[in-house]
Amino acid sequence: GFIVHSPELFEHDHIMDLASTDAEYRKRSIVELQRVVELTRELTRWFPREQNPAIIVNVGGFTRSGFIEPDDRRSRYDLVEDAFARIDADGVELLAQTMPPFPWLMGGQMYHNLFLTGADIAWFADTFGRRVCLDTSHSRLSATRSGESFAELVERVAPHARHLHLVDATGVDGEGVQVGEGDIDWAELCGLLDEFAPGVGFIPEIWQGHVDDGAGFWKALERLEPLL
């Protein structure tokens, strides 16, 4: 099988934002995601065992000057689902990725508003019948910032996960950290994943893990092997 991670940045510095309130900007994001879907369908010829490849999507919902009000998030989620519904996604599955509170986009730190809390993510998945990609680094950062229990977030989100990014985190904005070198209790996390997301596929998404023939990825896998 195979998984595709949609790009987040497109030609002319367009950052995907399916939750944008700018209709033209959002339309461009939908067009770009449709292109990703079509390319993914073409790739299936090389992976005959994969009948329904997933596409991980950073759906947007970021702001530049601060977080939006909690009451405004629901309408942004509606925009995301409307965008997903406009995509011809026959033969693939779109997965919104859980997000960090302070993403680095175009060289500057911004504010994410969607797919941060366990309650929001579970609500979206239940309401619209969607599965997600649970990124443990992103979600740990979000939980640290909000004060939410990371274990409780995982319990709520993991049953809705089709794919996992297993990676550590520090503080509220240190993402991509090597397994075992951040704030995550990996024995606890892996126990929760065994219980609430059994058999779900994963990658170790370590920052710069591909350097030196994937040395960072191999180290993460070696550390995860006795836990999973």
N, C-alpha and C positions, 0 to 999 in steps of 0.2 A: 504493500500500500504506500500511499504518499499523502502529504499534507502540504498545502500552499499557504504561505503567509503573504497576504496582499501588501504591496508597497504602501507606504504612508505619504510619500512625497512623489509628486508627478511633475511633468514639464511645466516650466515657468513658475516654479516654486509653489505649486498648488498642493496644500496639505489636505488630505481627505477629511471631509467633515459632513457626514450624513445628517447631522443634527443642526446644521447651520440655519439661522433664520433668514439668511440672504438666499433668496430663491435661486438666483443664477449660480451662485457659488455651490449650493447643494446639488443643483442639476449637473454641474461639471463633475462633482464627486461621484454621482450615480453613474455617469457615463464611464468614468475611469474604472469603477468597480465592475461594470459590465464587461469591459475589456479584459480584466483579470479573470473573470468567470470563463470567458471564451478561450483564453489561453490555457486555463486549467483543463477545460474539456479536451483540448488538443493533446495535452500531456497524458491523458488516460490511455492512449494507444501504447505507451511504453510501460504501463502498469496494469496489465490485464486483470489482476486479482482485485483491484480497487474499483468497486462499483459506484461509489458515492464519495468522491474525495471532498475533504473539508477545506474551506478557505478561511483563514484567521484574518479578522478585520479589526483594525483600530478605527472605530467608527467616528471618532471626533467628539464634539461636545466640549472642546477646550475654549477658554477665554484668556485674554491677555492681562487684564487688570485686577482680577479677583474672582472668587467663586460666585456663581449665581445663587439666588435664593433657593432653598430646598423645594418650595412650592412650584418653582419653574422647571424643575427637572422632568416632571411627568410629561409635559408637552414636548420636551426634547427627545425623550424615549419614543414618543409617538412618531416623531419625525424619522427616527432611525428605522422603526418598523415599517413605516410607509416607504422609505427608501428601499429596504430589503424586498418589500412586496413588488416594487417596480422593476426589480432585477429579474431577468430571465435566468433563473438559477436551476433549470432542469439538469439533473445529473450531478449536482454538487450540493454541499451544505455550507451555508454562511454561518460562521461562528464569531460573535463579538468577543473581543478579548477583555478580560478584566484589566483595569488601568491604575496607574499611580496618581497621586494627587498633584505632583509637580513635574510634568513632563518637560523634557528639553526638545524644543521644536525650532528648527531654523537657527540654532545657536543661542536661543534664549529660553529661559525657564517660564513656563506658563502654568495655567491652572486647569486641571481636568475636573469635570462635573458629573460624568456618567460612568457607570460600571465600577463604582468604588466600593459601596457598602454591600454586605451580604443581603440585606433586605431588598435593595434596589435590583441587584442582579437576579435574585430568585424571583422577584416580582416580574421582571421582564421575561425570564425564561418560562414561567408558569402562564403568564398572560398571553404570550404570543406563540407558545409552543416551540421555543428556540433553545438550542444548546449553545454552550459557550466554550471558550478556551480559558482555563484558569491559570493565570500567571502568578506563581507563588510570590515572586519578588514584588510585583506591582501591588498585589493584594496585601502583603505584609506592610508595605509602606503606607497604604491607605488606612489599614487598621491602626497602625501606630499613630498616624495623624489624628484620626477620629476618636481614638480610645476604645474602639470596638475590639472585642476578643478575636484574635486571629483564628483560634481554634473554632469558635462559633461561626465565623465567616466561612471557613472551609466546610464545616458541616452543612451550611445552607447552600453553598455554591457547588460543591463537588458532585452532588447527584445530577446536576445539570451539565456537567463537563463532558465533552467528547474528547478533548485534548488538553494536555498539561504542559506548561513551561515550568520546569523545576530549577529554581535558582534562588539564591539567598538575597538578603537585603539588609541595609543598615539605616537606622533613623527614619526620616520621612522622605528622603530623596536619593538614597544610595542604592541604586538598582544594578542588577547584573553581577552580583557578588558571588564568588565561588562558594559552592556548597560547604557548609560547616564553618564559614568565616564571617557570618553575619548574625542576625538576631533570631533566625528561625530555629526552633527546636525540631530537628529533623526526625528524631525517633517518634515524637508526637505526631508530626505532620504525616509521616508515612503510614502510621497506624490509622489515622483518619482517612487517608486516601484508600488504604486497603478496605476500609469499612464502607465508605461512601462513594468511591469511584473505582471499584474493582475492575481490573483489566483495561482501564483507559490508557491510551498511548501517551508518550511524553518525549520531550527532548530536554537536555540540560542547556538552557539558553544563557550561558555564561558570557559576559562582556569580553570581546576579543578572544573567545574560546577557540576560534578557528586558527589562531596564530600557531606556528610551529607544528603544522600538520594536525591541528585539533587538540593540542596538548591540554587546554583548559577543559574541553569537553570530556576527554578521556579521564582526567582527574576527577571530574564530577561523577562520571559513571562508576568509577572505582569506589568512591565514597558512598554512592547510593546503593550499590549492589548488596551489601549486607543488610540494608534497611528495607528494601522493597520485596 
